[in-house]
């Protein structure tokens, strides 16, 4: 067996990249293309990027071609995020190579694809290293099963922010692992880490919540002995990260703010209780608004009254704020725990609801989901325990293991476990702390979308644990010597 | 030879039978034949879509089925004698000079009733109408009928027949502020051809149009009392205000109807029962309820089966709380789509058609309307006219509506608004339709459920409902019961909880062991090392 691996002469990173390239390329480039269809979120994002939906597009199908605006667009780049930058690159390529009037979504897929393959390379290199050992190849295969899962890669052919959130998380963790792995100082890696952290924070207002994890990981990197030069600038770097987080969290339109505020109550506070009328007791909201339980701001087809309308804004949305919501949850911890369990239930359901993954074809029904390469999401979605308490316990257990490792290694000069401790702590703090914040800020609306970074963080921390176990960093002396 | 007279007798008999048969078919067809309404453009920028909608609703309320065709979509030879009951040409956008030769030819040949609304009269129409026409620009005009008058709210140039003729060839007249003595005819009639200068949003214009159209199509009508209808009542309406309004209307002797929206979910909540309680109060006070389907929002539209199921769910939850609607109210466009007609509107005998929301040019409709639509007629269609539209009418109580009409008042948003409304109603002196005294009879059939209303008496599946409040009170106060959890669910819940405790226990034990191990390690090696070093 060893001979075979020796004879391949292909290090794990190249193997992983070429496997991912094949698996994902087939899915997103060959017609009929695959992706996730619009659930209503695309329109504004497309408009700010000079794109528009062509009239024949139908709900529940992936659309390959979009219209490309030719004349003055008042909304042009009105809302600048990392995602807009990436879409602009794709639009530029499209104009250069394909057409001035029609946008082929595969250009966006291609930009995502290239970025993604880079991310995979960085991650695998950081996680597994370059040695051609059998166990490294097995690890590589496991990582490929995770990163090439179609639940993630289908995002590439769509305008959802999750595509970039996923890709940049791969970079972030990959760079952190690489910095820890190399004993010599390589400043480019550090720069890479912070650039990907800032870009990740800027993807979407919900990814700004990842600041918790990023700051902790950053502490781990700044504490490395070889990084003494950075110590002076640690405060600057942290401030920069916090500032980016603040910018990203406030980089939303008034409408999105209204949506979040409305759904935080209707799909949050009201949803957890069987007596939603009790909100009238602590606020100036009329008891009748308890009938909004479970409603979304953009109802799919019909509603007694449009939430955007003047009446609801004046009599409902203007009568509460975040402190009230926090107070409500602290007074009703049981309801909050119900919502947390709901978040855990949705965490490993990686595919957004109400979307199809296929292009329209003869005989194809809308909202169909492909099963292509989805072993990881299937197993995680089916067998992973669905309570928030379990996530906390798991995080605790992993941290106990790392504490053990930390204590063992503290007398030695090996810093890898110590840095991994901070890295895993950062990732797990996202797993534990982000769901409550999401519930308070957004309610249970769009759970799948808000929880995707959490699921990725959890999976990545388990892979780090796995690689540390396989490479005997935690229990035995490393047998590198 | 003897046979010959028999033969002739038989032949005559045969011809008579066949002839009568044909006549009977013909007569039946006249009732169900629709009126063709041809419009040039919706002209959304000037809200011409609302004029079109008004025209359609008016025709529906007169019991005329309508086929609406956009001028460019008209197929040559479609308009044939006997196929349509009449033809109406509606010009919304004269400047566009939109013409269709085939239509103009077919209309000229057509010998049924013809009506032209708006400018853009063609030569043949002018000839048929007779007299001279003139466009009035920048003038404040007032329409009159008898003592009733109302300033026209339109500021568009308006085409009128130059002189006023006697009442046999005109309906209503116009006077201009600039030349108070000069009078123009409003509706013009000549033989089978009619003309209306506009179909504006003003109350008197609608009343005159109704009279003109009824006569043109020989619809047997009599003067109708308007129904006072409060619109925009939703489950989120402030219930104190609603019950105050209902009280005021009942005690001051105004019969009324409510156009309500309901919810199809969350009907087990207390708030829903509070809502239905106020609605029951309205029923007991003599008010009738028209159920309005939910507002359509977002980017998707329900198909027929889904619409029907939502509608029936709403009806069922309302009727469980003894809120028994007498009819359906819906915006005009609901009667322009076959799916919505079949799913919702057709189930009721009384359909109140509310005005459409104005479209906006920059907004792409979610579901583009087809160029040719068929508007249903109902046992009774009621055209909804905002009460605001008759505010400027003098002698409001003499305003004559020949079609069933509802005067719409949006639900006031505060107490002052309610008081103002009551004062306004006192001031107007309009005689309102009283569902009890005027013997209103309605029915709704949805699925296997039948709601009837006869002069104040409600029937549910033909059983009279004697006490509306019976065995509803306890239902409204009782808490909703939690769904009984199934055996399987309980096991799964228990199992996940148990797993949690198990892991927590193991974690604690592990942590304890870790500390213990660390201590032993320290005491065995580090201490001994220290001792050795000493």
Interface residues (C-beta under 8 A of the other chain):
Chain A: X40 X59 X274 X275 X276 X277 X286 X287 X288 X289 X290 X291 X292 X293 X294 X298 X299 X300 X301 X302 X303 X304 X305 X306 X311 X312 X315 X316 X385 X386 X387 X389 X390 X393 X394 X396 X397 X400 X403 X404 X407
Chain B: X234 X235 X236 X237 X238 X239 X261 X262 X263 X265 X266 X269 X270 X271 X272 X274 X275 X293 X294 X295 X296 X297 X298 X299 X300 X301 X302 X306 X310 X413 X479 X480 X482 X496 X497 X499 X500 X503 X504 X507 X510 X511 X514 X518
